[in-house]
Amino acid sequence: MNGHERVQAVLAGKKPDKTPVMLHNFMMAVKEAGYTMAQYRNDPKIIAECFIRAVEKYQYDAILVDVDTVTLAGACGVEVDFPENEPARSHTGCLASLADLAQLKPVDIKSYKYANIWCEAVSLLKAYFKDEVYIRGNCDQAPFSLATMIRGVENMMMDLCLEDEKRVFALLDYCNEATTQFIRMMKEAGADMVSNGDSPAGPSMLSPDMYEKFALPYEKKVCEYAHQLNIPYTLHICGDTDIILDKMVTSGADSLELDYKTDIRKAEEMMRGKIVFSGNIDPSGVIALGTPKLVREKTIELLDVFKDNHRLILNSGCAIPSITPPENIFAMISAVRER
């Protein structure tokens, strides 16, 4: 099997010849290719080149095309900072009050430069690898996360507590339109799978009840939209998601990408026969800062949990730091290939 076939088999609940490896390694790929993040984010050919070099070096199965976590926010009017050597970021929202919702610019993600660059890079990668390597186009933020960026974290948390639910849901509807537009763009670009992050919706910020009320319904809408376009969908939430796993399983996602803080055995049991598990090796403490021996041990430990469950895509729990030693990636992949 090639990488594309391995991922497709896992999504279908079938046994692949080897567990597929998908790396969340864009920062590492940029550094190894000798580019700055500024050069990377501004040129789809450079984005594609970075991933092509990484795949040819490490021989992994699936590319997670990522750029930053603020592209949709920038497209919606949030002020974005573009560091030379780090992913773009935002610091404050652009909506002072929910009462000012009508002042937000109309949603038109296609008009935003960086969304188009991202999608063009996916098209270039798909044209290069065809059906040899699986291409996952990350579509930035899910609606709740995007709403948090538009309002600012503190303001959004206050909004949820002040019971102005009609306006909160109006903002979430606006954000859902932005998210689904980006998903359509990514589908048209040729991605094999799409995904969103919704980390502000996790237990570190929201109670399970608030997650179920404000975030989960929009995760479900986004999943449903992706499936209407006939494309698989991955949902990512950082941190310890143990207390909302039962709810995340109902999102409709084909795959849940979970952080290393989540109880892997609980997740395997809860997701068995339903959803693919993507993850969840610690990207910093193990992959970036650990020894090859530790990386190998943690990889085998994860594979052992899933020894009787084919629904696993091996990945880090979140983005792999740029400082990661190449030998650690080789150790992870060799451990998988030897099984």
Secondary structure as GFF3:
##gff-version 3
##sequence-region A 1 339
A	DSSP	alpha_helix	3	11	.	.	.	ID=ss1
A	DSSP	beta_strand	22	23	.	.	.	ID=ss2
A	DSSP	alpha_helix	26	33	.	.	.	ID=ss3
A	DSSP	alpha_helix	37	41	.	.	.	ID=ss4
A	DSSP	alpha_helix	44	58	.	.	.	ID=ss5
A	DSSP	beta_strand	62	65	.	.	.	ID=ss6
A	DSSP	alpha_helix	71	75	.	.	.	ID=ss7
A	DSSP	beta_strand	80	81	.	.	.	ID=ss8
A	DSSP	beta_strand	89	90	.	.	.	ID=ss9
A	DSSP	three_ten_helix	98	103	.	.	.	ID=ss10
A	DSSP	three_ten_helix	109	111	.	.	.	ID=ss11
A	DSSP	alpha_helix	113	129	.	.	.	ID=ss12
A	DSSP	beta_strand	134	141	.	.	.	ID=ss13
A	DSSP	alpha_helix	143	151	.	.	.	ID=ss14
A	DSSP	alpha_helix	153	161	.	.	.	ID=ss15
A	DSSP	alpha_helix	165	189	.	.	.	ID=ss16
A	DSSP	beta_strand	193	197	.	.	.	ID=ss17
A	DSSP	three_ten_helix	199	201	.	.	.	ID=ss18
A	DSSP	alpha_helix	208	210	.	.	.	ID=ss19
A	DSSP	pi_helix	211	215	.	.	.	ID=ss20
A	DSSP	alpha_helix	216	228	.	.	.	ID=ss21
A	DSSP	beta_strand	233	237	.	.	.	ID=ss22
A	DSSP	three_ten_helix	242	244	.	.	.	ID=ss23
A	DSSP	alpha_helix	245	248	.	.	.	ID=ss24
A	DSSP	three_ten_helix	249	251	.	.	.	ID=ss25
A	DSSP	beta_strand	255	258	.	.	.	ID=ss26
A	DSSP	alpha_helix	264	271	.	.	.	ID=ss27
A	DSSP	beta_strand	276	281	.	.	.	ID=ss28
A	DSSP	pi_helix	283	288	.	.	.	ID=ss29
A	DSSP	alpha_helix	292	305	.	.	.	ID=ss30
A	DSSP	beta_strand	312	316	.	.	.	ID=ss31
A	DSSP	alpha_helix	326	337	.	.	.	ID=ss32
###
